Amino acid sequence: MASVTLTRVHKRYGHTLAVDGVDLEIPDGSFTVLVGPSGCGKTTTLRMVAGLEEVTTGEIRIGDSVVNDLPAAERDIAMVFQSYALYPHMTVAENIGFGLRLRGTPKHAIAARIDEVAQMLGLGDLLQRKPRQLSGGQRQRVALGRAIARRPAVFLMDEPLSNLDAQLRAQTRAELIRLHRELDATFLYVTHDQVEAMTMGAQVVVMHEGRIQQAAPPEEVYLHPASSFVASFIGNPATNLVPAEVCVNGAGPGLRLAGGVRVALPPRLQPAVGGRQGEEVLLGVRPEHVRLCTDAGTPYRVEMTELLGHQTLVHLRGAGPALVSTVDSRRAPRAGEEVLVAFDTECLNCFEPTSGRNLSSSMQ
């Protein structure tokens, strides 16, 4: 095992800055996930750690060693690709043991390691098959097995589940989490899928336009997003982002929304936001924190609903800003119904409109 440290890492392609000053600490033995939209720099960052891309400026350490000038083969890493990258003319056993043979490992040690990995991944009955005789999930397990067999210091994974169907992705996610616990190894995993990021990562690193927006445990990323981008990217459905004006009157500090709707500021937000009288902010409220009430609240009309199984998305229109709420499907209203809406104010976030910075982040 080994930690991975990136210090002020930049990657430039001509005039294009793909990675812009990334500082990141990946603890020894952690499962860290880089997540973000296409083009955000996550795969480029991974490839620089792997030695497949040169660092323009900055420093990358694996353990105590600076690896900027080390070739990929000398970095003690193993990479699992989206495309599996199996040798079609080799059997499963030969693919798993290929890296060990390149290192000159004795045959008996290779055979023992192949058997150990096959047992771990449930590949024991497939060792003599060729990749064309395997399903997508089986091929992915062989690619994982080839990486595991080497016992590297760091596992690097570039969207390894994106070619699998939804059910198989869920199964393989669980397998990867189990493998990480068994191997007690350092995993750096790249995905654009926020479900993978939130369910697998002990540390979730959200990237946008070449920069890290937030690096934190998944619960913190979800409940206390560092920016309006993180709030909108993480979570499905996305956070409601609503323009608001800070107003202080006899009722205390609050926010004035479209249509004259007023929302009281909870004590948690008052030190950071309450003093911005008359300023514009972005109010962030997750759909599950938009409550449909029967007694008190702002009148809204249900524009449409979307059944998601145990939950239903409710699209709301009214005098205030358009909102999306999630409710228990057994109690979901129908399109056209009139409802009252209120917020769980303790779960609100406020963002600076221009920079997107969470105004309360320093108070958490």
C-alpha positions in Angstrom: 0.0 0.0 0.0 1.0 3.6 -0.4 -0.5 7.1 -0.2 -0.7 9.3 -3.3 -0.1 13.1 -3.1 -0.6 15.6 -5.8 0.9 19.1 -5.2 -0.1 22.0 -7.5 -0.3 19.7 -10.5 -1.0 21.3 -13.9 -1.4 19.6 -17.3 -1.4 21.8 -20.4 -2.0 20.7 -24.0 -0.9 23.6 -26.1 -3.0 26.5 -25.0 -5.6 24.3 -23.3 -5.2 23.9 -19.5 -6.7 20.5 -18.8 -5.7 20.2 -15.1 -5.4 23.5 -13.2 -3.4 23.3 -9.9 -4.7 20.1 -8.3 -3.8 19.6 -4.7 -4.9 16.2 -3.4 -4.0 13.8 -0.6 -5.1 10.2 -1.1 -4.5 8.3 2.2 -2.8 5.0 2.3 -5.4 2.3 2.0 -8.3 4.6 1.1 -10.9 4.3 -1.7 -10.9 7.7 -3.4 -13.2 8.5 -6.3 -12.6 11.3 -8.9 -16.0 12.3 -10.3 -17.2 15.0 -12.6 -18.6 15.7 -16.1 -16.8 14.8 -19.3 -13.8 17.1 -19.9 -13.3 18.0 -16.2 -9.8 16.6 -16.0 -10.4 13.5 -13.9 -9.0 11.0 -16.4 -6.1 13.2 -17.2 -5.3 13.4 -13.5 -5.5 9.6 -13.2 -3.2 9.1 -16.2 -0.6 11.5 -14.8 -0.5 9.4 -11.6 -0.2 6.3 -13.8 2.7 7.8 -15.8 0.7 7.7 -19.0 0.7 11.5 -19.2 3.6 13.9 -18.3 3.0 16.5 -15.7 3.4 20.0 -17.0 4.2 21.5 -13.6 3.7 20.2 -10.0 4.7 17.1 -8.1 3.2 13.6 -7.7 4.3 11.3 -4.9 3.5 7.7 -4.4 4.4 6.9 -0.9 7.6 8.9 -0.1 8.9 8.9 -3.7 8.4 11.6 -6.3 7.4 9.8 -9.5 7.2 12.6 -12.0 10.1 11.2 -14.0 9.5 7.5 -13.4 8.0 5.4 -16.3 4.7 3.7 -15.6 6.3 0.3 -15.2 8.4 1.5 -12.2 5.6 3.2 -10.3 4.2 0.0 -8.6 0.7 0.7 -9.8 -1.9 -1.4 -11.6 -4.5 0.1 -13.9 -7.9 -1.2 -14.9 -9.3 0.3 -18.0 -12.8 0.9 -19.3 -12.0 -1.4 -22.3 -10.7 -4.3 -20.2 -7.6 -4.5 -22.5 -7.4 -8.4 -22.3 -5.2 -10.3 -24.7 -7.7 -12.2 -27.0 -5.3 -15.1 -27.8 -4.6 -15.8 -24.1 -6.7 -17.8 -21.6 -8.1 -16.3 -18.5 -5.3 -17.8 -16.5 -2.7 -16.5 -18.9 -4.2 -13.0 -18.8 -4.2 -12.9 -15.0 -0.6 -14.1 -14.8 0.8 -12.0 -17.7 2.2 -9.2 -15.5 3.9 -11.7 -13.2 5.5 -13.5 -16.2 6.9 -10.1 -17.4 8.5 -9.7 -14.0 10.2 -13.1 -14.1 8.1 -14.6 -11.3 8.7 -18.3 -11.0 6.1 -20.5 -12.6 4.9 -22.2 -9.4 4.4 -18.8 -7.7 2.4 -17.6 -10.8 0.2 -20.6 -10.6 -0.4 -20.2 -6.9 -1.2 -16.5 -7.4 -3.6 -17.2 -10.3 -5.5 -19.8 -8.2 -5.7 -17.3 -5.3 -7.1 -14.5 -7.5 -9.5 -16.8 -9.3 -10.9 -18.0 -6.0 -11.3 -14.3 -4.8 -13.1 -13.3 -8.0 -15.1 -16.5 -8.7 -13.2 -17.3 -11.9 -12.1 -20.8 -11.0 -14.3 -22.5 -13.6 -13.2 -20.0 -16.4 -9.4 -20.2 -16.3 -9.1 -22.1 -19.6 -11.5 -19.9 -21.5 -10.6 -17.1 -23.9 -12.0 -13.6 -23.5 -14.4 -14.1 -26.5 -16.1 -16.8 -24.5 -16.8 -14.5 -21.5 -19.6 -12.1 -20.7 -18.8 -8.4 -20.1 -18.9 -8.9 -16.3 -16.6 -11.9 -16.5 -14.1 -9.9 -18.7 -14.1 -7.1 -16.2 -13.3 -9.5 -13.3 -10.4 -10.9 -15.4 -9.1 -7.4 -15.9 -9.4 -6.8 -12.1 -7.7 -10.2 -11.5 -4.7 -9.2 -13.6 -4.3 -6.1 -11.5 -4.8 -7.9 -8.2 -2.3 -10.6 -9.1 0.6 -8.0 -9.2 -0.1 -6.8 -5.6 0.6 -3.2 -6.5 0.9 -0.3 -4.1 -1.9 1.6 -5.8 -4.9 0.5 -8.0 -5.9 3.0 -10.6 -9.3 2.4 -12.3 -10.6 4.5 -15.2 -14.4 4.1 -15.5 -14.1 0.2 -15.3 -17.9 -0.4 -15.1 -19.2 1.9 -17.9 -19.6 -1.0 -20.4 -21.7 -3.1 -18.1 -25.5 -3.0 -17.9 -27.2 -1.5 -14.9 -27.8 -4.7 -12.9 -24.2 -5.9 -13.5 -22.8 -2.5 -12.6 -24.5 -2.7 -9.2 -23.2 -6.2 -8.6 -19.7 -5.3 -9.6 -19.7 -2.1 -7.4 -20.4 -4.4 -4.4 -17.6 -6.7 -5.5 -15.1 -3.8 -5.7 -16.1 -2.6 -2.3 -15.6 -6.1 -0.9 -12.2 -6.4 -2.7 -11.0 -3.1 -1.3 -11.7 -4.3 2.2 -10.0 -7.7 1.6 -7.0 -6.2 -0.1 -6.7 -3.2 2.2 -5.1 -1.4 -0.7 -5.1 2.2 -2.1 -7.8 2.6 -4.8 -8.1 5.7 -7.1 -11.2 5.4 -9.1 -12.5 7.7 -11.9 -16.1 7.9 -12.9 -18.7 10.3 -14.3 -21.4 8.4 -12.4 -22.3 10.0 -9.1 -24.0 6.8 -7.8 -20.7 5.0 -8.1 -18.9 7.9 -6.5 -21.3 8.2 -3.5 -21.6 4.5 -2.9 -18.0 3.4 -3.3 -15.8 6.3 -2.2 -14.6 7.0 1.3 -13.3 10.2 -0.2 -15.2 11.8 -3.1 -13.3 14.4 -5.2 -15.6 16.5 -7.4 -13.8 18.1 -10.4 -15.0 20.8 -12.8 -13.0 22.6 -15.5 -9.7 21.1 -14.4 -10.0 22.1 -10.7 -11.1 20.3 -7.6 -14.4 21.7 -6.3 -14.5 19.6 -3.1 -12.7 16.6 -1.6 -14.6 15.1 1.3 -16.5 12.1 2.5 -19.7 11.4 0.5 -22.0 12.5 3.3 -20.3 15.9 3.5 -20.3 16.4 -0.2 -24.1 15.7 -0.3 -25.2 17.7 2.7 -22.6 20.5 2.6 -21.6 21.0 -1.0 -18.6 23.4 -1.3 -20.1 25.1 -4.3 -23.3 25.5 -6.3 -21.7 23.2 -9.0 -21.2 20.4 -6.5 -24.8 20.9 -5.3 -26.2 20.7 -8.8 -23.9 17.8 -9.9 -24.2 15.5 -6.9 -27.7 14.2 -6.3 -30.4 13.0 -8.5 -32.7 14.8 -8.8 -30.4 17.8 -8.5 -30.6 20.5 -5.8 -33.1 23.3 -6.3 -31.0 26.4 -6.8 -33.2 29.5 -6.3 -32.2 33.2 -6.5 -32.9 34.9 -3.2 -32.4 38.3 -1.5 -31.1 38.5 2.1 -33.6 40.5 4.2 -33.6 41.3 7.9 -36.8 42.6 9.6 -38.7 42.1 12.8 -39.0 38.4 12.1 -35.2 38.1 12.1 -32.8 37.3 9.2 -34.3 35.6 6.2 -34.4 35.2 2.5 -36.9 36.7 0.1 -37.7 34.5 -2.9 -39.7 35.2 -6.1 -43.3 36.0 -5.5 -42.6 37.5 -2.1 -42.0 34.1 -0.4 -39.9 34.5 2.7 -37.7 31.8 4.2 -36.3 32.1 7.7 -32.5 31.6 8.0 -31.6 28.8 10.4 -29.1 29.6 13.2 -26.4 27.7 11.3 -26.5 30.1 8.4 -27.1 33.4 10.2 -23.4 34.2 11.0 -22.4 33.8 7.3 -25.5 35.1 5.5 -27.5 37.2 8.0 -25.2 40.3 7.6 -25.6 40.5 3.8 -28.7 42.6 3.9 -30.0 43.3 0.4 -27.5 41.1 -1.3 -28.4 38.4 -3.8 -27.6 34.7 -3.0 -28.4 31.3 -4.4 -30.5 29.2 -2.0 -29.8 25.5 -2.3 -32.5 23.1 -1.1 -32.5 19.4 -2.0 -35.8 17.9 -3.3 -36.3 15.7 -0.2 -36.1 18.9 1.9 -39.1 20.5 0.0 -42.1 19.4 2.1 -45.7 19.2 1.0 -47.8 20.3 3.9 -51.5 20.2 4.8 -51.6 23.0 7.3 -49.1 25.9 6.7 -46.9 26.8 3.7 -46.8 28.6 0.3 -49.5 27.6 -2.2 -48.3 25.6 -5.2 -49.8 23.6 -8.0 -48.5 20.2 -9.0 -47.4 20.6 -12.6 -46.4 16.9 -13.2 -45.1 13.9 -11.4 -42.5 11.2 -12.2 -42.7 7.8 -10.5 -39.3 6.4 -9.5 -40.6 3.4 -7.6 -40.7 4.1 -3.8 -40.3 7.8 -4.5 -42.1 10.2 -6.8 -40.7 13.5 -8.2 -43.2 16.3 -7.9 -42.7 19.3 -10.1 -44.3 22.4 -8.5 -45.3 25.8 -9.9 -46.7 28.7 -7.9 -46.2 32.3 -6.9 -42.7 31.4 -5.7 -39.9 29.8 -7.7 -40.4 26.5 -9.6 -39.4 23.6 -7.4 -38.9 19.9 -7.4 -39.8 17.7 -4.4 -39.4 14.0 -3.7 -42.2 12.3 -1.7 -43.2 8.8 -0.8 -45.0 7.3 -3.8 -47.8 6.1 -1.5 -48.7 9.7 -0.6 -47.8 11.4 -3.9 -50.3 14.1 -5.1 -51.6 14.1 -8.7 -50.9 16.6 -11.4 -53.2 19.6 -11.1 -53.6 19.3 -7.3 -53.1 22.3 -5.1 -50.6 21.8 -2.2 -48.8 23.8 0.5 -45.0 23.9 0.4 -42.4 24.5 3.1 -38.6 23.9 3.5 -36.7 22.0 6.1 -34.7 25.1 6.9 -32.0 23.3 8.9 -30.9 21.6 5.6 -30.5 24.7 3.5 -27.3 25.9 1.9 -26.5 29.4 0.5 -24.1 30.1 -2.3 -22.4 33.3 -3.7 -24.0 33.8 -7.1 -20.9 34.7 -9.1 -18.3 32.3 -7.7 -20.7 29.6 -6.6 -18.9 29.3 -3.2 -20.9 28.0 -0.3 -21.2 31.0 2.0 -21.6 28.8 5.1 -18.7 26.5 4.4 -16.4 28.3 6.8 -19.0 27.8 9.5 -19.3 24.0 9.2 
